[in-house]
Amino acid sequence: MRNWRTIPTPVRTTADWPSTLGPLGHSDLVRWPSAPKGTCEFKSLKVCPTCRLAYPADFRLCPHDGGLLIEAGMWSEGSVVLGKYQILAKLGEGGMGSVFKALHLHFNEIRALKAMNPRLMENAAFRRRFECEAILARKLQHPNAVRVEDFDQADNGQPFIVMEYIDGQSFRKLIEAEGPLPVFRCCTILSQVASALKAAHRMGIVHRDIKPDNIMLAKDAKRDLVKVLDFGIAKLSGSITRPSSPSMGDIGGTVPSTETGTTIGTPEYMSPEHIRGNTEQEVDGRSDLYSLGVVAYQALTGELPVTGNTLFEKLTAQVQSPPRPIQSTAAASHIPHRLCVLIMKCLEKSRERRPASASALIEELREIERQVRQKHHEEARRHAQSLAKQNGAIEKRLRLRVWDARRASNSEAKRQARKELSRLVINQELN
């Protein structure tokens, strides 16, 4: 076992490192000089943004100045990519890469850059899957899907996707802050997600990772404007062809689909057929409707329909355990029966029992929206009528008390009448 207290020096010299990155290379694998002769020992690197020294990946803080280390090859705040994208902040990190907020220096506009994880750069399958995400999202031109503007490579060979920047919050943050959500608002959000899925399914694209984290809500909109993100593990019913790109080498051909038997996704939201790793023909758009059903259940109740303590338990529960009926949750009293039935239908283990398509789901959601809106208007009208009756009754009693006060024959009767009159006036003002 290596003693990392003594920090080794990589064999690679600083002459091999790109000038834009300082003392780190585009590859996160280097050979340490202390490895046994005739063998190579590889370790991932982290780098200190302050002193620009590289350390093994299990280091968290820089031993030299105490600064927080970052992944080697990842961009830091203030750096400029390809001479036109200035990194402003890191927005988040996922399995395939990190997302950054960047300023387009030529257009003076904000963009979102999704950069591939440096550890995956040498893996041809992941590189093609990353490119596949850009191609699918670019082809999916829909107001409720994030817009992809470009796909490129940094000077160090790191692929990245240029996307529109969504100024808002994820659906997960909204659920955590305000959940359970009102029925009408929830239906409005779900309808927009289903609308994006409808467009994707028509193109033969199955998202396969619908979850609250991949649903963004734009800020400062008159209503919730939804953007569906992350087509990184999307699957095609067929294949999309595109020409080779001279600037990116020989990457022409067809967009790869995930191999049969490969399971990628978020266990809490994966459909049974997705978990089982069925063939491409058996995993279709109804798998996304199952995931959206889990999202709807969580948004309306603050709970998940099936749970587990371990990864194995979660996956097994999705395949075998029936979901807890939404009618039995604490929030069920404010959820219309028709919506409860629809959500439980989306959560059917057999895809044949789910809504036939995203279009069918949208029709149901819009009808529920119409009914909820109509019920709200009727309740508001009845409340207004009740207030009017109360105000009319109070006014009538006021007139009677004024008359009684005027006609009172003695001082005690006048005092009682005026007291009652004052009480009625105060109640009227409070109402």
C-alpha positions as CSV (number, residue, x, y, z in Angstrom):
1,M,0.0,0.0,0.0
2,R,1.4,3.4,-1.0
3,N,2.0,6.0,1.7
4,W,0.4,9.1,0.2
5,R,1.9,11.3,2.9
6,T,4.9,11.8,0.6
7,I,3.4,13.2,-2.6
8,P,5.1,11.6,-5.6
9,T,6.0,13.6,-8.7
10,P,4.5,12.5,-12.0
11,V,6.9,11.5,-14.8
12,R,5.2,13.8,-17.2
13,T,6.9,17.2,-17.5
14,T,5.2,20.6,-17.5
15,A,6.0,20.9,-21.2
16,D,3.4,18.3,-21.9
17,W,0.6,20.2,-20.1
18,P,-1.6,22.6,-22.0
19,S,-0.9,26.2,-21.2
20,T,-4.5,27.0,-20.6
21,L,-4.8,24.4,-17.8
22,G,-1.5,25.1,-15.9
23,P,0.3,22.0,-14.4
24,L,-2.2,19.4,-15.4
25,G,-2.7,17.3,-18.5
26,H,-5.7,16.4,-20.6
27,S,-5.5,12.8,-19.4
28,D,-6.2,12.1,-15.7
29,L,-3.9,9.1,-15.8
30,V,-0.1,9.4,-15.2
31,R,2.6,7.0,-14.2
32,W,4.1,7.5,-10.8
33,P,7.9,6.9,-10.6
34,S,7.6,4.7,-7.5
35,A,5.8,2.0,-9.4
36,P,7.7,-1.3,-9.7
37,K,10.0,-1.6,-12.6
38,G,8.3,-2.9,-15.7
39,T,4.8,-2.0,-14.5
40,C,2.6,1.1,-14.6
41,E,0.7,2.4,-11.7
42,F,-2.2,4.8,-12.6
43,K,-3.9,7.2,-10.3
44,S,-6.6,9.9,-10.9
45,L,-5.5,13.4,-10.3
46,K,-6.9,16.5,-8.5
47,V,-5.4,19.9,-8.9
48,C,-5.3,23.0,-6.6
49,P,-6.7,26.1,-8.4
50,T,-4.4,28.3,-6.3
51,C,-1.0,26.8,-6.6
52,R,-1.8,24.7,-9.6
53,L,-0.1,21.6,-8.1
54,A,-1.6,18.1,-8.8
55,Y,-2.3,15.5,-6.2
56,P,-3.8,12.0,-6.0
57,A,-7.6,11.7,-6.3
58,D,-8.1,10.7,-2.7
59,F,-6.8,14.1,-1.5
60,R,-9.6,16.7,-0.7
61,L,-7.5,19.7,0.3
62,C,-4.3,21.0,-1.0
63,P,-1.5,20.2,1.6
64,H,0.4,23.4,0.4
65,D,-2.2,26.1,0.9
66,G,-5.3,24.3,2.2
67,G,-7.5,25.0,-0.9
68,L,-10.2,22.7,-2.1
69,L,-8.9,20.5,-4.9
70,I,-10.8,20.1,-8.1
71,E,-10.9,17.2,-10.7
72,A,-7.9,17.3,-13.0
73,G,-9.1,18.4,-16.5
74,M,-12.2,20.2,-15.1
75,W,-12.6,23.9,-15.8
76,S,-12.2,26.5,-13.0
77,E,-14.0,29.8,-12.5
78,G,-12.6,32.5,-14.8
79,S,-11.0,30.1,-17.3
80,V,-11.8,30.6,-21.0
81,V,-12.7,27.7,-23.3
82,L,-11.8,27.9,-27.0
83,G,-11.3,31.7,-26.6
84,K,-15.0,32.4,-26.4
85,Y,-16.7,30.8,-23.3
86,Q,-15.7,32.2,-20.0
87,I,-16.6,29.9,-17.1
88,L,-18.6,31.8,-14.4
89,A,-19.6,29.0,-12.1
90,K,-20.1,25.3,-11.7
91,L,-23.8,24.4,-11.7
92,G,-23.8,20.7,-11.0
93,E,-22.2,17.4,-11.6
94,G,-23.5,14.0,-12.9
95,G,-22.2,10.7,-13.9
96,M,-21.0,11.7,-17.4
97,G,-19.8,15.2,-16.7
98,S,-20.3,18.6,-15.1
99,V,-22.4,21.6,-16.1
100,F,-21.0,25.1,-16.0
101,K,-22.5,28.5,-16.4
102,A,-20.5,30.4,-19.0
103,L,-20.5,33.8,-20.7
104,H,-20.2,33.8,-24.5
105,L,-17.6,36.6,-24.9
106,H,-18.6,37.4,-28.5
107,F,-22.4,37.6,-28.0
108,N,-22.3,38.7,-24.3
109,E,-24.9,36.0,-23.6
110,I,-25.1,33.3,-20.9
111,R,-24.8,29.7,-21.9
112,A,-24.7,26.3,-20.1
113,L,-21.7,24.1,-21.0
114,K,-21.8,20.4,-20.2
115,A,-18.3,19.0,-20.2
116,M,-17.5,15.3,-20.2
117,N,-15.9,13.8,-17.2
118,P,-12.1,13.6,-17.8
119,R,-12.1,10.0,-16.5
120,L,-14.4,8.9,-19.3
121,M,-12.5,10.7,-22.1
122,E,-10.5,7.6,-23.1
123,N,-13.6,5.4,-23.2
124,A,-14.9,5.4,-26.8
125,A,-18.4,4.2,-25.8
126,F,-18.9,7.0,-23.4
127,R,-17.6,9.6,-25.8
128,R,-20.1,8.4,-28.4
129,R,-22.9,8.3,-25.9
130,F,-22.0,11.9,-24.8
131,E,-22.1,13.0,-28.5
132,C,-25.4,11.1,-28.9
133,E,-26.9,13.2,-26.2
134,A,-26.0,16.4,-28.1
135,I,-27.4,15.0,-31.4
136,L,-30.7,13.8,-29.9
137,A,-31.3,17.0,-28.0
138,R,-30.4,19.1,-31.0
139,K,-32.8,17.2,-33.2
140,L,-35.6,17.5,-30.6
141,Q,-36.7,21.1,-31.3
142,H,-39.4,21.6,-28.7
143,P,-40.3,24.5,-26.4
144,N,-40.2,22.1,-23.4
145,A,-36.9,20.5,-24.2
146,V,-33.5,22.2,-23.5
147,R,-32.1,23.7,-26.7
148,V,-28.6,22.5,-27.7
149,E,-26.6,25.0,-29.8
150,D,-23.3,23.3,-30.4
151,F,-21.0,20.3,-29.8
152,D,-17.3,20.9,-29.6
153,Q,-14.0,19.9,-28.0
154,A,-11.7,22.0,-25.8
155,D,-8.0,22.4,-26.5
156,N,-7.3,19.4,-24.3
157,G,-9.7,17.2,-26.3
158,Q,-12.4,17.3,-23.7
159,P,-15.9,17.1,-25.4
160,F,-18.6,19.6,-24.3
161,I,-22.1,20.5,-25.2
162,V,-23.3,24.1,-25.5
163,M,-26.9,24.6,-24.3
164,E,-29.3,27.4,-23.5
165,Y,-29.0,28.5,-19.9
166,I,-32.1,28.0,-17.8
167,D,-32.4,30.5,-15.1
168,G,-34.6,28.7,-12.6
169,Q,-34.8,25.7,-10.3
170,S,-35.2,22.0,-10.7
171,F,-38.5,20.3,-10.0
172,R,-36.9,18.5,-7.1
173,K,-36.0,21.7,-5.4
174,L,-39.6,22.9,-5.8
175,I,-41.0,19.7,-4.4
176,E,-38.6,19.9,-1.4
177,A,-39.4,23.5,-0.7
178,E,-43.2,23.6,-1.3
179,G,-44.4,20.0,-1.7
180,P,-46.9,18.5,-1.7
181,L,-47.8,20.7,-4.7
182,P,-51.3,22.0,-5.6
183,V,-53.1,19.7,-8.1
184,F,-53.5,22.4,-10.8
185,R,-49.9,23.5,-10.7
186,C,-48.7,19.9,-10.7
187,C,-50.9,19.0,-13.7
188,T,-49.6,22.0,-15.6
189,I,-46.0,20.9,-15.1
190,L,-46.6,17.3,-15.9
191,S,-48.5,18.2,-19.1
192,Q,-45.4,20.1,-20.4
193,V,-43.1,17.3,-19.6
194,A,-45.4,14.8,-21.4
195,S,-45.5,17.2,-24.3
196,A,-41.7,17.1,-24.6
197,L,-41.8,13.3,-24.3
198,K,-44.5,13.1,-27.0
199,A,-42.2,14.9,-29.5
200,A,-39.3,12.6,-28.5
201,H,-41.3,9.4,-28.8
202,R,-42.4,10.5,-32.3
203,M,-38.7,10.6,-33.2
204,G,-38.2,7.2,-31.7
205,I,-36.3,8.6,-28.7
206,V,-36.9,7.1,-25.2
207,H,-35.5,9.4,-22.5
208,R,-35.1,6.7,-19.8
209,D,-34.1,9.1,-17.0
210,I,-37.2,11.2,-16.3
211,K,-36.9,12.4,-12.7
212,P,-37.4,15.7,-10.8
213,D,-33.7,16.6,-11.2
214,N,-34.0,16.5,-15.1
215,I,-37.1,18.8,-15.1
216,M,-36.2,22.5,-14.9
217,L,-38.7,25.3,-14.2
218,A,-37.7,28.7,-15.7
219,K,-37.7,31.7,-13.4
220,D,-39.7,35.0,-14.0
221,A,-42.3,33.4,-16.2
222,K,-46.0,34.2,-16.0
223,R,-46.5,30.5,-15.5
224,D,-44.2,27.5,-14.9
225,L,-42.2,27.0,-18.0
226,V,-40.8,23.5,-18.1
227,K,-37.5,22.3,-19.8
228,V,-36.6,18.6,-19.9
229,L,-32.9,18.0,-19.6
230,D,-30.3,15.3,-19.9
231,F,-30.8,12.9,-22.8
232,G,-27.4,11.3,-21.9
233,I,-28.9,7.8,-21.6
234,A,-31.7,8.2,-24.1
235,K,-32.3,5.2,-26.4
236,L,-33.4,5.1,-30.0
237,S,-35.9,2.8,-31.5
238,G,-33.7,2.9,-34.6
239,S,-30.6,4.9,-35.4
240,I,-29.8,8.4,-36.5
241,T,-27.1,8.8,-39.1
242,R,-24.9,11.9,-39.5
243,P,-21.8,12.8,-41.5
244,S,-18.3,12.7,-40.2
245,S,-16.9,15.9,-38.7
246,P,-13.4,16.8,-39.8
247,S,-12.9,18.9,-36.7
248,M,-13.7,16.0,-34.4
249,G,-12.1,13.2,-36.3
250,D,-13.8,10.1,-37.7
251,I,-17.0,10.0,-35.6
252,G,-19.4,9.5,-38.4
253,G,-21.8,6.6,-38.6
254,T,-24.8,5.9,-36.4
255,V,-25.7,7.1,-32.9
256,P,-25.2,4.1,-30.6
257,S,-27.9,2.6,-28.6
258,T,-27.3,1.1,-25.2
259,E,-26.4,-2.6,-25.4
260,T,-29.0,-5.1,-24.5
261,G,-28.7,-6.1,-20.8
262,T,-27.1,-2.8,-19.9
263,T,-29.1,-1.0,-17.1
264,I,-28.5,2.7,-16.7
265,G,-30.8,5.1,-14.9
266,T,-32.0,6.3,-11.5
267,P,-33.5,3.3,-9.6
268,E,-36.3,5.2,-7.9
269,Y,-37.8,6.2,-11.2
270,M,-36.9,3.3,-13.5
271,S,-39.6,1.2,-15.1
272,P,-39.7,-2.6,-14.5
273,E,-38.8,-3.4,-18.2
274,H,-35.9,-0.9,-18.0
275,I,-34.5,-2.6,-14.9
276,R,-34.9,-6.0,-16.4
277,G,-32.7,-4.8,-19.4
278,N,-35.2,-6.0,-22.0
279,T,-34.4,-5.7,-25.7
280,E,-34.7,-2.4,-27.5
281,Q,-38.1,-3.2,-28.9
282,E,-39.5,-3.9,-25.5
283,V,-38.4,-0.6,-23.9
284,D,-40.5,2.1,-25.5
285,G,-42.1,5.4,-24.6
286,R,-44.3,3.9,-22.0
287,S,-41.2,3.4,-19.9
288,D,-40.9,7.2,-19.7
289,L,-44.6,7.4,-18.7
290,Y,-43.9,5.1,-15.7
291,S,-41.1,7.4,-14.6
292,L,-43.3,10.4,-15.0
293,G,-46.0,8.6,-12.9
294,V,-43.4,8.3,-10.1
295,V,-42.6,12.0,-10.4
296,A,-46.3,12.9,-10.3
297,Y,-46.8,10.7,-7.2
298,Q,-43.8,12.3,-5.4
299,A,-44.9,15.9,-6.4
300,L,-48.4,15.4,-5.0
301,T,-47.6,13.4,-1.9
302,G,-44.0,14.1,-1.0
303,E,-43.4,10.3,-1.0
304,L,-42.2,7.6,-3.4
305,P,-44.6,4.8,-4.5
306,V,-42.0,2.1,-3.8
307,T,-39.0,2.3,-1.6
308,G,-35.9,0.3,-0.6
309,N,-32.9,0.8,1.7
310,T,-30.3,-0.6,-0.7
311,L,-29.8,-0.5,-4.5
312,F,-30.9,-4.1,-4.8
313,E,-34.0,-3.5,-2.8
314,K,-35.0,-0.5,-4.8
315,L,-34.6,-2.3,-8.1
316,T,-36.4,-5.4,-6.9
317,A,-39.3,-3.3,-5.5
318,Q,-39.7,-1.6,-8.9
319,V,-40.0,-4.9,-10.6
320,Q,-42.0,-6.9,-8.0
321,S,-43.7,-4.8,-5.3
322,P,-47.0,-3.1,-6.0
323,P,-46.9,0.7,-5.5
324,R,-48.5,2.1,-2.4
325,P,-52.0,3.3,-3.5
326,I,-51.9,7.1,-3.7
327,Q,-55.3,7.2,-2.1
328,S,-53.8,5.9,1.2
329,T,-51.3,8.7,1.5
330,A,-51.7,11.7,3.9
331,A,-52.1,14.1,1.0
332,A,-54.8,12.1,-0.8
333,S,-57.7,14.3,0.4
334,H,-56.8,17.1,-2.0
335,I,-56.1,14.9,-5.0
336,P,-59.0,14.3,-7.4
337,H,-60.1,10.6,-7.8
338,R,-59.5,10.8,-11.5
339,L,-55.9,12.0,-11.1
340,C,-55.3,9.2,-8.5
341,V,-56.5,6.6,-11.0
342,L,-54.3,8.1,-13.8
343,I,-51.2,8.1,-11.7
344,M,-51.7,4.5,-10.5
345,K,-52.3,3.5,-14.2
346,C,-48.9,5.0,-15.1
347,L,-47.3,2.9,-12.3
348,E,-48.6,-0.4,-13.7
349,K,-45.9,-3.1,-13.8
350,S,-47.2,-4.2,-17.2
351,R,-46.7,-1.5,-19.9
352,E,-49.8,-2.6,-21.7
353,R,-51.9,-1.4,-18.8
354,R,-50.4,2.1,-18.8
355,P,-51.6,5.0,-20.9
356,A,-51.0,4.0,-24.6
357,S,-48.9,7.1,-25.3
358,A,-47.8,10.5,-24.1
359,S,-50.7,12.0,-26.1
360,A,-53.2,10.0,-24.2
361,L,-51.6,11.1,-20.9
362,I,-51.7,14.7,-22.0
363,E,-55.4,14.5,-22.8
364,E,-56.2,13.1,-19.4
365,L,-54.1,15.7,-17.6
366,R,-55.7,18.6,-19.5
367,E,-59.2,17.2,-18.7
368,I,-58.3,17.0,-15.1
369,E,-56.9,20.6,-15.3
370,R,-60.2,21.7,-16.8
371,Q,-62.2,20.0,-14.0
372,V,-60.0,21.4,-11.3
373,R,-60.2,24.9,-12.7
374,Q,-64.0,24.6,-13.0
375,K,-64.3,23.4,-9.4
376,H,-62.1,26.3,-8.2
377,H,-64.3,28.8,-10.0
378,E,-67.5,27.3,-8.6
379,E,-66.0,27.4,-5.0
380,A,-64.9,31.0,-5.6
381,R,-68.4,31.9,-6.7
382,R,-70.1,30.2,-3.8
383,H,-67.7,31.9,-1.4
384,A,-68.5,35.3,-3.0
385,Q,-72.3,34.6,-2.7
386,S,-71.9,33.6,0.9
387,L,-70.0,36.8,1.7
388,A,-72.7,38.9,0.0
389,K,-75.4,37.2,2.0
390,Q,-73.5,37.7,5.2
391,N,-72.9,41.4,4.4
392,G,-76.5,41.9,3.5
393,A,-77.7,40.3,6.8
394,I,-75.2,42.5,8.8
395,E,-76.4,45.6,7.0
396,K,-80.0,44.8,7.8
397,R,-79.2,44.2,11.5
398,L,-77.3,47.5,11.5
399,R,-80.3,49.4,10.3
400,L,-82.5,47.8,12.9
401,R,-80.1,48.6,15.7
402,V,-79.9,52.2,14.6
403,W,-83.6,52.4,14.7
404,D,-83.8,50.8,18.1
405,A,-81.2,53.2,19.5
406,R,-83.2,56.2,18.2
407,R,-86.4,54.9,19.6
408,A,-85.1,53.8,23.0
409,S,-87.1,55.5,25.8
410,N,-84.5,55.4,28.5
411,S,-80.7,55.8,28.8
412,E,-80.0,52.1,29.6
413,A,-81.9,50.9,26.5
414,K,-80.0,53.4,24.4
415,R,-76.7,52.3,25.9
416,Q,-77.4,48.6,25.1
417,A,-78.5,49.5,21.6
418,R,-75.4,51.6,20.9
419,K,-73.2,48.8,22.3
420,E,-74.8,46.2,19.9
421,L,-74.5,48.7,17.1
422,S,-70.7,49.2,17.8
423,R,-70.2,45.4,17.8
424,L,-71.9,45.0,14.5
425,V,-69.8,47.8,12.9
426,I,-66.6,46.2,14.1
427,N,-67.6,42.8,12.7
428,Q,-68.5,44.5,9.4
429,E,-65.1,46.2,9.2
430,L,-63.2,42.9,10.0
431,N,-65.1,41.0,7.3
